[in-house]
Amino acid sequence: LRKVEIFPDGRMLYADPDVEFEETGLSTMPFPPLEKIAADPESELEVISKAEFEKIWAMATA
């Protein structure tokens, strides 16, 4: 499990089971349905491929 959060100012925060960067961490709660997250006006969802995630992960953790 890994997570990258990308903010409007360009910051990228990340987490995996071993590392929590700044205030970003992995949740112990189950992930809510994508529809519920998409309904939140503070969130923006975009489905990406595994390859695209790997590129973003590499940028965030560099």
mmCIF file of the N, C-alpha and C atoms, coordinates in Angstrom:
data_MODEL
# 
_entry.id   MODEL 
# 
loop_
_atom_site.group_PDB 
_atom_site.id 
_atom_site.type_symbol 
_atom_site.label_atom_id 
_atom_site.label_alt_id 
_atom_site.label_comp_id 
_atom_site.label_asym_id 
_atom_site.label_entity_id 
_atom_site.label_seq_id 
_atom_site.pdbx_PDB_ins_code 
_atom_site.Cartn_x 
_atom_site.Cartn_y 
_atom_site.Cartn_z 
_atom_site.occupancy 
_atom_site.B_iso_or_equiv 
_atom_site.pdbx_formal_charge 
_atom_site.auth_seq_id 
_atom_site.auth_comp_id 
_atom_site.auth_asym_id 
_atom_site.auth_atom_id 
_atom_site.pdbx_PDB_model_num 
ATOM 1   N N  . LEU A 1 1  ? 0.836   -1.187 0.000   1.00 0.00 ? 1  LEU A N  1 
ATOM 2   C CA . LEU A 1 1  ? 0.000   0.000  0.000   1.00 0.00 ? 1  LEU A CA 1 
ATOM 3   C C  . LEU A 1 1  ? 0.872   1.238  0.000   1.00 0.00 ? 1  LEU A C  1 
ATOM 4   N N  . ARG A 1 2  ? 0.536   2.177  -0.865  1.00 0.00 ? 2  ARG A N  1 
ATOM 5   C CA . ARG A 1 2  ? 1.257   3.451  -0.935  1.00 0.00 ? 2  ARG A CA 1 
ATOM 6   C C  . ARG A 1 2  ? 0.265   4.543  -1.284  1.00 0.00 ? 2  ARG A C  1 
ATOM 7   N N  . LYS A 1 3  ? 0.595   5.761  -0.892  1.00 0.00 ? 3  LYS A N  1 
ATOM 8   C CA . LYS A 1 3  ? -0.291  6.893  -1.165  1.00 0.00 ? 3  LYS A CA 1 
ATOM 9   C C  . LYS A 1 3  ? 0.560   8.111  -1.483  1.00 0.00 ? 3  LYS A C  1 
ATOM 10  N N  . VAL A 1 4  ? 0.098   8.899  -2.464  1.00 0.00 ? 4  VAL A N  1 
ATOM 11  C CA . VAL A 1 4  ? 0.693   10.199 -2.777  1.00 0.00 ? 4  VAL A CA 1 
ATOM 12  C C  . VAL A 1 4  ? -0.429  11.214 -2.789  1.00 0.00 ? 4  VAL A C  1 
ATOM 13  N N  . GLU A 1 5  ? -0.238  12.303 -2.063  1.00 0.00 ? 5  GLU A N  1 
ATOM 14  C CA . GLU A 1 5  ? -1.183  13.422 -2.104  1.00 0.00 ? 5  GLU A CA 1 
ATOM 15  C C  . GLU A 1 5  ? -0.499  14.566 -2.843  1.00 0.00 ? 5  GLU A C  1 
ATOM 16  N N  . ILE A 1 6  ? -1.191  15.121 -3.830  1.00 0.00 ? 6  ILE A N  1 
ATOM 17  C CA . ILE A 1 6  ? -0.655  16.231 -4.618  1.00 0.00 ? 6  ILE A CA 1 
ATOM 18  C C  . ILE A 1 6  ? -1.519  17.450 -4.332  1.00 0.00 ? 6  ILE A C  1 
ATOM 19  N N  . PHE A 1 7  ? -0.898  18.536 -3.914  1.00 0.00 ? 7  PHE A N  1 
ATOM 20  C CA . PHE A 1 7  ? -1.610  19.738 -3.526  1.00 0.00 ? 7  PHE A CA 1 
ATOM 21  C C  . PHE A 1 7  ? -1.523  20.800 -4.623  1.00 0.00 ? 7  PHE A C  1 
ATOM 22  N N  . PRO A 1 8  ? -2.479  21.743 -4.640  1.00 0.00 ? 8  PRO A N  1 
ATOM 23  C CA . PRO A 1 8  ? -2.484  22.789 -5.675  1.00 0.00 ? 8  PRO A CA 1 
ATOM 24  C C  . PRO A 1 8  ? -1.173  23.572 -5.779  1.00 0.00 ? 8  PRO A C  1 
ATOM 25  N N  . ASP A 1 9  ? -0.457  23.698 -4.655  1.00 0.00 ? 9  ASP A N  1 
ATOM 26  C CA . ASP A 1 9  ? 0.805   24.444 -4.693  1.00 0.00 ? 9  ASP A CA 1 
ATOM 27  C C  . ASP A 1 9  ? 1.973   23.605 -5.204  1.00 0.00 ? 9  ASP A C  1 
ATOM 28  N N  . GLY A 1 10 ? 1.696   22.340 -5.603  1.00 0.00 ? 10 GLY A N  1 
ATOM 29  C CA . GLY A 1 10 ? 2.730   21.477 -6.152  1.00 0.00 ? 10 GLY A CA 1 
ATOM 30  C C  . GLY A 1 10 ? 3.372   20.533 -5.148  1.00 0.00 ? 10 GLY A C  1 
ATOM 31  N N  . ARG A 1 11 ? 3.091   20.727 -3.844  1.00 0.00 ? 11 ARG A N  1 
ATOM 32  C CA . ARG A 1 11 ? 3.656   19.812 -2.845  1.00 0.00 ? 11 ARG A CA 1 
ATOM 33  C C  . ARG A 1 11 ? 3.151   18.402 -3.089  1.00 0.00 ? 11 ARG A C  1 
ATOM 34  N N  . MET A 1 12 ? 4.005   17.435 -2.845  1.00 0.00 ? 12 MET A N  1 
ATOM 35  C CA . MET A 1 12 ? 3.641   16.028 -2.964  1.00 0.00 ? 12 MET A CA 1 
ATOM 36  C C  . MET A 1 12 ? 4.049   15.338 -1.669  1.00 0.00 ? 12 MET A C  1 
ATOM 37  N N  . LEU A 1 13 ? 3.071   14.841 -0.931  1.00 0.00 ? 13 LEU A N  1 
ATOM 38  C CA . LEU A 1 13 ? 3.329   14.113 0.300   1.00 0.00 ? 13 LEU A CA 1 
ATOM 39  C C  . LEU A 1 13 ? 3.016   12.652 0.062   1.00 0.00 ? 13 LEU A C  1 
ATOM 40  N N  . TYR A 1 14 ? 3.723   11.782 0.754   1.00 0.00 ? 14 TYR A N  1 
ATOM 41  C CA . TYR A 1 14 ? 3.570   10.358 0.470   1.00 0.00 ? 14 TYR A CA 1 
ATOM 42  C C  . TYR A 1 14 ? 3.623   9.532  1.749   1.00 0.00 ? 14 TYR A C  1 
ATOM 43  N N  . ALA A 1 15 ? 3.135   8.313  1.627   1.00 0.00 ? 15 ALA A N  1 
ATOM 44  C CA . ALA A 1 15 ? 3.203   7.365  2.739   1.00 0.00 ? 15 ALA A CA 1 
ATOM 45  C C  . ALA A 1 15 ? 3.207   5.948  2.183   1.00 0.00 ? 15 ALA A C  1 
ATOM 46  N N  . ASP A 1 16 ? 3.867   5.068  2.934   1.00 0.00 ? 16 ASP A N  1 
ATOM 47  C CA . ASP A 1 16 ? 3.800   3.636  2.680   1.00 0.00 ? 16 ASP A CA 1 
ATOM 48  C C  . ASP A 1 16 ? 3.790   2.970  4.058   1.00 0.00 ? 16 ASP A C  1 
ATOM 49  N N  . PRO A 1 17 ? 3.764   1.658  4.152   1.00 0.00 ? 17 PRO A N  1 
ATOM 50  C CA . PRO A 1 17 ? 3.698   1.039  5.482   1.00 0.00 ? 17 PRO A CA 1 
ATOM 51  C C  . PRO A 1 17 ? 4.871   1.394  6.407   1.00 0.00 ? 17 PRO A C  1 
ATOM 52  N N  . ASP A 1 18 ? 5.994   1.832  5.855   1.00 0.00 ? 18 ASP A N  1 
ATOM 53  C CA . ASP A 1 18 ? 7.171   2.140  6.665   1.00 0.00 ? 18 ASP A CA 1 
ATOM 54  C C  . ASP A 1 18 ? 7.436   3.626  6.862   1.00 0.00 ? 18 ASP A C  1 
ATOM 55  N N  . VAL A 1 19 ? 6.856   4.474  6.021   1.00 0.00 ? 19 VAL A N  1 
ATOM 56  C CA . VAL A 1 19 ? 7.173   5.905  6.037   1.00 0.00 ? 19 VAL A CA 1 
ATOM 57  C C  . VAL A 1 19 ? 5.893   6.724  5.966   1.00 0.00 ? 19 VAL A C  1 
ATOM 58  N N  . GLU A 1 20 ? 5.806   7.737  6.860   1.00 0.00 ? 20 GLU A N  1 
ATOM 59  C CA . GLU A 1 20 ? 4.747   8.742  6.782   1.00 0.00 ? 20 GLU A CA 1 
ATOM 60  C C  . GLU A 1 20 ? 5.444   10.083 6.647   1.00 0.00 ? 20 GLU A C  1 
ATOM 61  N N  . PHE A 1 21 ? 5.227   10.764 5.533   1.00 0.00 ? 21 PHE A N  1 
ATOM 62  C CA . PHE A 1 21 ? 5.898   12.026 5.250   1.00 0.00 ? 21 PHE A CA 1 
ATOM 63  C C  . PHE A 1 21 ? 5.000   13.181 5.670   1.00 0.00 ? 21 PHE A C  1 
ATOM 64  N N  . GLU A 1 22 ? 5.502   14.013 6.590   1.00 0.00 ? 22 GLU A N  1 
ATOM 65  C CA . GLU A 1 22 ? 4.756   15.125 7.162   1.00 0.00 ? 22 GLU A CA 1 
ATOM 66  C C  . GLU A 1 22 ? 3.422   14.613 7.693   1.00 0.00 ? 22 GLU A C  1 
ATOM 67  N N  . GLU A 1 23 ? 2.302   15.230 7.293   1.00 0.00 ? 23 GLU A N  1 
ATOM 68  C CA . GLU A 1 23 ? 1.007   14.830 7.857   1.00 0.00 ? 23 GLU A CA 1 
ATOM 69  C C  . GLU A 1 23 ? 0.309   13.722 7.062   1.00 0.00 ? 23 GLU A C  1 
ATOM 70  N N  . THR A 1 24 ? 0.960   13.185 6.055   1.00 0.00 ? 24 THR A N  1 
ATOM 71  C CA . THR A 1 24 ? 0.348   12.136 5.239   1.00 0.00 ? 24 THR A CA 1 
ATOM 72  C C  . THR A 1 24 ? 0.720   10.768 5.777   1.00 0.00 ? 24 THR A C  1 
ATOM 73  N N  . GLY A 1 25 ? -0.297  9.936  5.976   1.00 0.00 ? 25 GLY A N  1 
ATOM 74  C CA . GLY A 1 25 ? -0.070  8.577  6.444   1.00 0.00 ? 25 GLY A CA 1 
ATOM 75  C C  . GLY A 1 25 ? -1.117  7.650  5.864   1.00 0.00 ? 25 GLY A C  1 
ATOM 76  N N  . LEU A 1 26 ? -0.911  6.369  6.049   1.00 0.00 ? 26 LEU A N  1 
ATOM 77  C CA . LEU A 1 26 ? -1.898  5.390  5.612   1.00 0.00 ? 26 LEU A CA 1 
ATOM 78  C C  . LEU A 1 26 ? -2.931  5.225  6.716   1.00 0.00 ? 26 LEU A C  1 
ATOM 79  N N  . SER A 1 27 ? -4.160  5.060  6.335   1.00 0.00 ? 27 SER A N  1 
ATOM 80  C CA . SER A 1 27 ? -5.252  4.901  7.286   1.00 0.00 ? 27 SER A CA 1 
ATOM 81  C C  . SER A 1 27 ? -5.369  3.456  7.750   1.00 0.00 ? 27 SER A C  1 
ATOM 82  N N  . THR A 1 28 ? -5.837  3.288  8.956   1.00 0.00 ? 28 THR A N  1 
ATOM 83  C CA . THR A 1 28 ? -6.160  1.949  9.445   1.00 0.00 ? 28 THR A CA 1 
ATOM 84  C C  . THR A 1 28 ? -7.606  1.598  9.123   1.00 0.00 ? 28 THR A C  1 
ATOM 85  N N  . MET A 1 29 ? -8.370  2.577  8.652   1.00 0.00 ? 29 MET A N  1 
ATOM 86  C CA . MET A 1 29 ? -9.774  2.388  8.288   1.00 0.00 ? 29 MET A CA 1 
ATOM 87  C C  . MET A 1 29 ? -9.857  1.944  6.830   1.00 0.00 ? 29 MET A C  1 
ATOM 88  N N  . PRO A 1 30 ? -10.889 1.177  6.471   1.00 0.00 ? 30 PRO A N  1 
ATOM 89  C CA . PRO A 1 30 ? -11.073 0.800  5.062   1.00 0.00 ? 30 PRO A CA 1 
ATOM 90  C C  . PRO A 1 30 ? -11.260 2.038  4.186   1.00 0.00 ? 30 PRO A C  1 
ATOM 91  N N  . PHE A 1 31 ? -10.764 1.956  2.972   1.00 0.00 ? 31 PHE A N  1 
ATOM 92  C CA . PHE A 1 31 ? -10.893 3.050  2.010   1.00 0.00 ? 31 PHE A CA 1 
ATOM 93  C C  . PHE A 1 31 ? -12.350 3.205  1.607   1.00 0.00 ? 31 PHE A C  1 
ATOM 94  N N  . PRO A 1 32 ? -12.923 4.425  1.662   1.00 0.00 ? 32 PRO A N  1 
ATOM 95  C CA . PRO A 1 32 ? -14.326 4.595  1.266   1.00 0.00 ? 32 PRO A CA 1 
ATOM 96  C C  . PRO A 1 32 ? -14.496 4.417  -0.240  1.00 0.00 ? 32 PRO A C  1 
ATOM 97  N N  . PRO A 1 33 ? -15.723 4.169  -0.681  1.00 0.00 ? 33 PRO A N  1 
ATOM 98  C CA . PRO A 1 33 ? -15.966 4.051  -2.126  1.00 0.00 ? 33 PRO A CA 1 
ATOM 99  C C  . PRO A 1 33 ? -15.552 5.331  -2.862  1.00 0.00 ? 33 PRO A C  1 
ATOM 100 N N  . LEU A 1 34 ? -15.046 5.173  -4.079  1.00 0.00 ? 34 LEU A N  1 
ATOM 101 C CA . LEU A 1 34 ? -14.602 6.335  -4.860  1.00 0.00 ? 34 LEU A CA 1 
ATOM 102 C C  . LEU A 1 34 ? -15.717 7.353  -5.049  1.00 0.00 ? 34 LEU A C  1 
ATOM 103 N N  . GLU A 1 35 ? -16.952 6.895  -5.165  1.00 0.00 ? 35 GLU A N  1 
ATOM 104 C CA . GLU A 1 35 ? -18.084 7.807  -5.338  1.00 0.00 ? 35 GLU A CA 1 
ATOM 105 C C  . GLU A 1 35 ? -18.211 8.748  -4.145  1.00 0.00 ? 35 GLU A C  1 
ATOM 106 N N  . LYS A 1 36 ? -17.983 8.229  -2.949  1.00 0.00 ? 36 LYS A N  1 
ATOM 107 C CA . LYS A 1 36 ? -18.077 9.061  -1.742  1.00 0.00 ? 36 LYS A CA 1 
ATOM 108 C C  . LYS A 1 36 ? -16.960 10.097 -1.723  1.00 0.00 ? 36 LYS A C  1 
ATOM 109 N N  . ILE A 1 37 ? -15.768 9.702  -2.090  1.00 0.00 ? 37 ILE A N  1 
ATOM 110 C CA . ILE A 1 37 ? -14.651 10.648 -2.135  1.00 0.00 ? 37 ILE A CA 1 
ATOM 111 C C  . ILE A 1 37 ? -14.905 11.709 -3.204  1.00 0.00 ? 37 ILE A C  1 
ATOM 112 N N  . ALA A 1 38 ? -15.383 11.300 -4.357  1.00 0.00 ? 38 ALA A N  1 
ATOM 113 C CA . ALA A 1 38 ? -15.653 12.232 -5.456  1.00 0.00 ? 38 ALA A CA 1 
ATOM 114 C C  . ALA A 1 38 ? -16.716 13.255 -5.081  1.00 0.00 ? 38 ALA A C  1 
ATOM 115 N N  . ALA A 1 39 ? -17.622 12.897 -4.182  1.00 0.00 ? 39 ALA A N  1 
ATOM 116 C CA . ALA A 1 39 ? -18.684 13.819 -3.766  1.00 0.00 ? 39 ALA A CA 1 
ATOM 117 C C  . ALA A 1 39 ? -18.160 14.919 -2.848  1.00 0.00 ? 39 ALA A C  1 
ATOM 118 N N  . ASP A 1 40 ? -16.976 14.742 -2.291  1.00 0.00 ? 40 ASP A N  1 
ATOM 119 C CA . ASP A 1 40 ? -16.384 15.737 -1.404  1.00 0.00 ? 40 ASP A CA 1 
ATOM 120 C C  . ASP A 1 40 ? -15.803 16.866 -2.251  1.00 0.00 ? 40 ASP A C  1 
ATOM 121 N N  . PRO A 1 41 ? -16.295 18.106 -2.080  1.00 0.00 ? 41 PRO A N  1 
ATOM 122 C CA . PRO A 1 41 ? -15.797 19.208 -2.919  1.00 0.00 ? 41 PRO A CA 1 
ATOM 123 C C  . PRO A 1 41 ? -14.314 19.534 -2.701  1.00 0.00 ? 41 PRO A C  1 
ATOM 124 N N  . GLU A 1 42 ? -13.724 19.054 -1.610  1.00 0.00 ? 42 GLU A N  1 
ATOM 125 C CA . GLU A 1 42 ? -12.307 19.313 -1.360  1.00 0.00 ? 42 GLU A CA 1 
ATOM 126 C C  . GLU A 1 42 ? -11.413 18.274 -2.016  1.00 0.00 ? 42 GLU A C  1 
ATOM 127 N N  . SER A 1 43 ? -11.999 17.253 -2.626  1.00 0.00 ? 43 SER A N  1 
ATOM 128 C CA . SER A 1 43 ? -11.215 16.183 -3.254  1.00 0.00 ? 43 SER A CA 1 
ATOM 129 C C  . SER A 1 43 ? -11.399 16.205 -4.763  1.00 0.00 ? 43 SER A C  1 
ATOM 130 N N  . GLU A 1 44 ? -10.357 15.783 -5.447  1.00 0.00 ? 44 GLU A N  1 
ATOM 131 C CA . GLU A 1 44 ? -10.428 15.626 -6.901  1.00 0.00 ? 44 GLU A CA 1 
ATOM 132 C C  . GLU A 1 44 ? -9.812  14.276 -7.237  1.00 0.00 ? 44 GLU A C  1 
ATOM 133 N N  . LEU A 1 45 ? -10.592 13.411 -7.837  1.00 0.00 ? 45 LEU A N  1 
ATOM 134 C CA . LEU A 1 45 ? -10.126 12.080 -8.174  1.00 0.00 ? 45 LEU A CA 1 
ATOM 135 C C  . LEU A 1 45 ? -9.756  11.985 -9.637  1.00 0.00 ? 45 LEU A C  1 
ATOM 136 N N  . GLU A 1 46 ? -8.750  11.186 -9.896  1.00 0.00 ? 46 GLU A N  1 
ATOM 137 C CA . GLU A 1 46 ? -8.357  10.894 -11.273 1.00 0.00 ? 46 GLU A CA 1 
ATOM 138 C C  . GLU A 1 46 ? -7.825  9.469  -11.304 1.00 0.00 ? 46 GLU A C  1 
ATOM 139 N N  . VAL A 1 47 ? -8.415  8.644  -12.128 1.00 0.00 ? 47 VAL A N  1 
ATOM 140 C CA . VAL A 1 47 ? -7.959  7.267  -12.271 1.00 0.00 ? 47 VAL A CA 1 
ATOM 141 C C  . VAL A 1 47 ? -6.724  7.272  -13.164 1.00 0.00 ? 47 VAL A C  1 
ATOM 142 N N  . ILE A 1 48 ? -5.660  6.606  -12.684 1.00 0.00 ? 48 ILE A N  1 
ATOM 143 C CA . ILE A 1 48 ? -4.411  6.546  -13.435 1.00 0.00 ? 48 ILE A CA 1 
ATOM 144 C C  . ILE A 1 48 ? -3.944  5.096  -13.522 1.00 0.00 ? 48 ILE A C  1 
ATOM 145 N N  . SER A 1 49 ? -3.042  4.846  -14.429 1.00 0.00 ? 49 SER A N  1 
ATOM 146 C CA . SER A 1 49 ? -2.486  3.499  -14.591 1.00 0.00 ? 49 SER A CA 1 
ATOM 147 C C  . SER A 1 49 ? -1.423  3.238  -13.523 1.00 0.00 ? 49 SER A C  1 
ATOM 148 N N  . LYS A 1 50 ? -1.061  1.977  -13.370 1.00 0.00 ? 50 LYS A N  1 
ATOM 149 C CA . LYS A 1 50 ? 0.014   1.599  -12.450 1.00 0.00 ? 50 LYS A CA 1 
ATOM 150 C C  . LYS A 1 50 ? 1.315   2.296  -12.852 1.00 0.00 ? 50 LYS A C  1 
ATOM 151 N N  . ALA A 1 51 ? 1.600   2.338  -14.150 1.00 0.00 ? 51 ALA A N  1 
ATOM 152 C CA . ALA A 1 51 ? 2.824   2.980  -14.631 1.00 0.00 ? 51 ALA A CA 1 
ATOM 153 C C  . ALA A 1 51 ? 2.850   4.466  -14.269 1.00 0.00 ? 51 ALA A C  1 
ATOM 154 N N  . GLU A 1 52 ? 1.715   5.137  -14.415 1.00 0.00 ? 52 GLU A N  1 
ATOM 155 C CA . GLU A 1 52 ? 1.641   6.563  -14.068 1.00 0.00 ? 52 GLU A CA 1 
ATOM 156 C C  . GLU A 1 52 ? 1.841   6.748  -12.561 1.00 0.00 ? 52 GLU A C  1 
ATOM 157 N N  . PHE A 1 53 ? 1.234   5.871  -11.758 1.00 0.00 ? 53 PHE A N  1 
ATOM 158 C CA . PHE A 1 53 ? 1.444   5.966  -10.311 1.00 0.00 ? 53 PHE A CA 1 
ATOM 159 C C  . PHE A 1 53 ? 2.918   5.807  -9.968  1.00 0.00 ? 53 PHE A C  1 
ATOM 160 N N  . GLU A 1 54 ? 3.582   4.870  -10.596 1.00 0.00 ? 54 GLU A N  1 
ATOM 161 C CA . GLU A 1 54 ? 5.009   4.645  -10.324 1.00 0.00 ? 54 GLU A CA 1 
ATOM 162 C C  . GLU A 1 54 ? 5.828   5.901  -10.630 1.00 0.00 ? 54 GLU A C  1 
ATOM 163 N N  . LYS A 1 55 ? 5.487   6.606  -11.716 1.00 0.00 ? 55 LYS A N  1 
ATOM 164 C CA . LYS A 1 55 ? 6.182   7.852  -12.059 1.00 0.00 ? 55 LYS A CA 1 
ATOM 165 C C  . LYS A 1 55 ? 5.950   8.908  -10.973 1.00 0.00 ? 55 LYS A C  1 
ATOM 166 N N  . ILE A 1 56 ? 4.688   9.030  -10.539 1.00 0.00 ? 56 ILE A N  1 
ATOM 167 C CA . ILE A 1 56 ? 4.351   10.019 -9.501  1.00 0.00 ? 56 ILE A CA 1 
ATOM 168 C C  . ILE A 1 56 ? 5.034   9.654  -8.194  1.00 0.00 ? 56 ILE A C  1 
ATOM 169 N N  . TRP A 1 57 ? 5.032   8.368  -7.835  1.00 0.00 ? 57 TRP A N  1 
ATOM 170 C CA . TRP A 1 57 ? 5.696   7.919  -6.609  1.00 0.00 ? 57 TRP A CA 1 
ATOM 171 C C  . TRP A 1 57 ? 7.185   8.285  -6.649  1.00 0.00 ? 57 TRP A C  1 
ATOM 172 N N  . ALA A 1 58 ? 7.812   8.043  -7.782  1.00 0.00 ? 58 ALA A N  1 
ATOM 173 C CA . ALA A 1 58 ? 9.244   8.359  -7.923  1.00 0.00 ? 58 ALA A CA 1 
ATOM 174 C C  . ALA A 1 58 ? 9.479   9.860  -7.752  1.00 0.00 ? 58 ALA A C  1 
ATOM 175 N N  . MET A 1 59 ? 8.625   10.697 -8.304  1.00 0.00 ? 59 MET A N  1 
ATOM 176 C CA . MET A 1 59 ? 8.766   12.148 -8.157  1.00 0.00 ? 59 MET A CA 1 
ATOM 177 C C  . MET A 1 59 ? 8.552   12.568 -6.708  1.00 0.00 ? 59 MET A C  1 
ATOM 178 N N  . ALA A 1 60 ? 7.556   11.989 -6.049  1.00 0.00 ? 60 ALA A N  1 
ATOM 179 C CA . ALA A 1 60 ? 7.233   12.378 -4.669  1.00 0.00 ? 60 ALA A CA 1 
ATOM 180 C C  . ALA A 1 60 ? 8.329   11.961 -3.699  1.00 0.00 ? 60 ALA A C  1 
ATOM 181 N N  . THR A 1 61 ? 8.971   10.840 -3.961  1.00 0.00 ? 61 THR A N  1 
ATOM 182 C CA . THR A 1 61 ? 9.952   10.321 -3.001  1.00 0.00 ? 61 THR A CA 1 
ATOM 183 C C  . THR A 1 61 ? 11.396  10.681 -3.346  1.00 0.00 ? 61 THR A C  1 
ATOM 184 N N  . ALA A 1 62 ? 11.588  11.457 -4.412  1.00 0.00 ? 62 ALA A N  1 
ATOM 185 C CA . ALA A 1 62 ? 12.949  11.850 -4.829  1.00 0.00 ? 62 ALA A CA 1 
ATOM 186 C C  . ALA A 1 62 ? 13.564  12.857 -3.883  1.00 0.00 ? 62 ALA A C  1 
# 
